[in-house]
Each structure stands twice: as C-alpha cells, then as structure tokens.
Amino acid sequence: MTSEQVQELGESLSAIGFVQLKGKGDKKNMDNRKRVHMPKKLTRFSCPCMFKIRYFKEKNSNVVMKFRTNHSHGLVLPHQTHLLRSHRNVPDSQLDLAKLMQSVPIRTCHSFQHMSDVARGFLKVGFTIKDLYNKLDSNKHKSIIGGDSKATLAYLERKVVEDKNLFFKYTTDANKRLANLFRRDSTLFQDYYCFGDVLAFDSTHLTNHYGKPLVLFVGSNNHLSTVIFGFALLEDETAKTYK
C-alpha cells in the first residue's frame, strides 16, 4: 500500500467516526479500597478493532500489517459525529467574527447562537461552544505573550481612575523587568480598616507560571472567616524584598 492509499484510507475511516477503544483498566487500581476518590467510569471495551501499519525502508512504502474491522461496541451515530474531536475545528473566520462581536459587546454564547442560526443547526457549525471559548481564551493569551506585565500595569492604572482607594506599587530589576508588585483595592482597604487588629501573611513557593512567591496579607472578620487585605508578587524571599 502506498503512502497516498494509507492517507486516503485514514481520511475515510475518520469520516465515518472510526475510532479505536482498546485495552482494559488496571484491575488493582479499580479494586483498591484505600482510594481517596472513586475511580472514574470505565470507557474502554477491549475493542479488537485494529489498523496497524509498518514502514519498510527497503521498499520505501507503508504496508498494512493488521486490519480488523469488528468492534465490541457501537460506533458513533450520525447525529453525534460533530462531537468527535477530529471533526471539531474553529476556523479563523468564525474566530474573527466572535472577537468582533465581543468588542461590541456581544456575549460568546450569543455569538455561537448566531453561528448556529447561519449554519442552520448546531450540528452544522463544525465545533461546540466549549471549543469556541477555548479558542478565544488561547488567542487572548497569545496576544499578551511578552507583554503581560505591561498589560497588568496598564489595567491597574485604568482601575485607579474608577477606584480612588486602589493602591499598587511595583519595582523593576536591572533588566527593567517587573520584579515586585503589591496591590490592594478599596474593598480590601475597608476590610483592613474594620478587621485589621490581627494581620498575618504567608507566601506560596513558586507555584505560579512566573516562579514568583505570592504573599497574601490576611486577617479574620467578625464571622471568623478569612479576609484578604492585600497581596504581592515578589522577586525573591529576602528581607530586603519583604521590606
């Protein structure tokens, strides 16, 4: 079988929802009575369906070694095909439309409803609303790569106009990158004014994406619930930085 034939066969199998659900869960994990959480529901059926290909260098071609079509489970029904991962894709045109509607602003769920109306049904859109949310979120992260600290400071500067009691302070390192950042808004300030008799702080150790310690200033209110008075992202945990 040539490479073109293998590719054509793969596309044909994908078009009819040909999937391989093979194997069994580890029995010792399922029978372990010391588990803290309940095991997930089994979704594998020991399906014998197989499509095995091997490449022979001397022939410079792919050869189908095993091809079994019998299943131990039912295949995806035609009206469920659009839910298969291989059939879901958010094209750039639809992504641009959703971003444009967001700027109006129109909520993403309403944008998806409009797309389904144009396509004459949710089954014909080509993706789910969750795919659209994920694509928009991924695109938003890409847009601030390399400039997320500037975006954060710009956001805080805009919030100062709305909230006169918002306070933030930051320092930069030798490379003029964001080193330390402290922030508290009017709500946190009011909580401190009312319940600031006892102030405690603790830092998490490098648990965020930037590897910076996060320091939380906390106290207790009249309901014995924890309240936050402010927080800071630090460059390190030296006495100088804390001061």
N, C-alpha and C positions, 0 to 999 in steps of 0.2 A: 504494500500500500504506500502510495506516495504521500509527501507532506500535504499536498493540496487535498487529497482524498481524506486524510485524517482530519484536517481542519474543517472540511465540508461536513464530515460525519459528526464532529463535535458540535458544530453550529446546529445541525439537525436535531441532535439529542437535546441541546439546550432549548431549542424552540418548543419542544413538547414537554419540557419540565422533567427531563431525565436526570434524576439525582441518585446518588449512592448513599444509602443509610446502612452502614455496615458495622459489625462488631457488637460487643456487649460491654456493659458497665462492670467495673471491678467489684466482684461479689463481696470481698472483705470490707470494702467501704460501705456497701449497702447494708450489711449485717452488723456493722459496728454500733453497739448500743451506747457507746460513750460519746457519740457525736453530739456536739453542741447544737447544731442546726439540723433540721430534717433534710434528708437527701432530696435532690431535685427529681422530678418525674422522669422516668426512662423514656427516651425518644428514639432509641436505636432498636432495630428489629432483626439484627443478624441477617441483613439482606444479602443474598448471594450474587446480586447483580454486579457485574464487573466489566470494565473496559480497560484492558492492560496493553500498553504499547511499549515496544523496545526499539531503540535506535541501533542499527548495525552500521558501524563505521566503514567496514569494507564494502558494503553495498550502498552506503550513503543514502539510506532510506529508513523509514519507520515501518515496523512490522507489528500488526495486531497479534499479540500472543494469546489473549483470552478475551472473549466477548460473550457474556451471559446476559440475557435479556429478561429472565424470570425474576420477579420480585416477591418478597414476603410481605408486602404492604401495598396499599393503594397509591397510585400516582396522584399528583395534584390535579384537581378538577379544573376544567377550562376557565370557569369564572374566578378561580383563585390564582391563575398563572401570573397575574400582575403583582402578586405579593412575593414572588421569588426574587432573591437578591440579584440574580443575573438579568432580570427583566426590569429592574428599577434603576433609573438614571435621571438626574435633574439636568436638563440641557442648559447651556449658558443663556439662551433666550428667555427661558422661564425664570432663571435665577435673576437676570437683569430686570424682568418685569416685577418680580417680588420685591426687589430692592427699591425700584422706583415707587411702588405702591406703599412701601414702608415710609418713604420720605414724605408722603402726602399729609398725614399718615393714615395708612390702612393696615389693619392687623393682618398677620400672616395667615391666620385661619380663614379670613375673608378673601385673601388673595388666592388661596388654594380652592376655595369655593368657586371663585370666578374662573379659574383654570379648568375646573371640572365642568362648569357650565359650557365653556367654549368647546371642550373636548367631547361634550355630550355624555358625561358619566365619569364617576371616579375610576372605573375600570380602564378607561382610555387615556387617563392623564399621563401614565408612564412612571409614576412614583407615588409614594404616600406622603401625607402631611408631615410625618416624622422625618422623612428624607429631606423635605424642604427646610424644616427647622435646622437640621444638622448641617445642611449645605450653607445656609445663611450664617450660622454660627462659625463654621470653618472659614468662610470668606471674610468674616469680620476679624477673626484672629490674624489672618494673613495680612490684612490691611494695616495692622499696627505693629507688625514684626519690625524690630529695630528702633521703633519709636514709641513703645508703650509707656516709658517713663514720662516722655513729653506729653503724651495723651492724658496721663494721670494728673500731671500738674495743671494742664490746661482745664481739665474737668474741675479740679479743686478751685482754680481761680474763677471759673464761672459760678460755682456754688457760693463763693464768698459774696457775690452780688445779691444772691437770694437769701442767704443766711448770714446776718451780720455777726453772729456769735461763733461762726465756724472759724477755727484756727488750725493752721497747719504750718509746719516748718520742716525744711529739708536741708541737707548738706550734700556736697558733691566730693568725689575723690580726686586724685591727681590727674586722672584722665577725663575729668569733667563728666563723669557718670554719676547717676543717683546713688548716694551712699546710705543716708539715713532719712527716714520720713516719719514725722509724727502728725497725727490728725485727731481732732475731736470737733463735733458739731454742737449746735445749741441744745439738742436733746441730751447728749452725753454731759454737757456742762451743767444742765439743770439737775440731772441725776446726781452729779458730784456735789452740787450745792445742797441738795436735800439729804443725801446719804453718804457723804464723804467723810464720816467720822473715822471709818477704818478703810485704809487703802492698801491693797495688795497688788503685786504684779508678778507675773511669771512669763517665761519665754519658751516658745516651742523651738526645737533644734532642727533648723534647716529642712523643714517639712514642705516648703513651697517650691515652685519651679525655679526660683532665683537663688535658692540656697541661703536665704536671709532669715535670721531669727525674727520671729514675730512676738512682740511684747504686748501683753494686754494688761491694762490698769483696771482692776475690778473692785467691787465692793458688794454690800448686801443691803437690800431695801427693807421696808417695813413688813414685807411678806416673806422675808428670809430667802428671797430669790436673788441670784447673782445678777448684778448690773455692771455694764461696762462704762468706764469713764473716759477711755481713750485708748489708742493703740499706736504702735510704732513698728516699722520695719527697719532693722539695724544692719549695719555693715558687718559688725562682729559683736562679741560679748565682753569687751574690755571695759574697765571702769571709766575711761575717758568717753567712750561711746555712750554708755549709760547716762553719764552726766550731761 
